[in-house]
């Protein structure tokens, strides 16, 4: 059982950077697979990045590779998404997600979600 709260969204100019944070409360944060998703207006929710709970192996959607970095600090119960070289097409509500299931990591289907934080990138 874990609860997730995202923060760090805002308005940024194209080419700029933001760092999103997701603070988890509850038990066994370090055991969770964690991910970031995003949803733009009129679009379905899209996988962005994921990280395993142990070795820190990461996965990214092709459109953000080389620009975004997912990381976690288990001691602080916090997940991060460092977003560099932001583009207008990155504009979306970003959601933190968690699961205890390895299947969730492979299928990109997660059980627990945060409330979202808005990222808006101006051209």
Buried (B, 14 or more C-beta within 10 A) or exposed (E): EBEBEBBBBEEBEBEBEBEBBBBBEEEEBEEBBBBBBBBBEEEEBBBBBBBBBEEEEBBBBEEBEEBBBBBBEBEEBBBBBBBBEBBEEBBBBBBBBBBBEEEBBEEBEBEBBBEBBEBBBEE
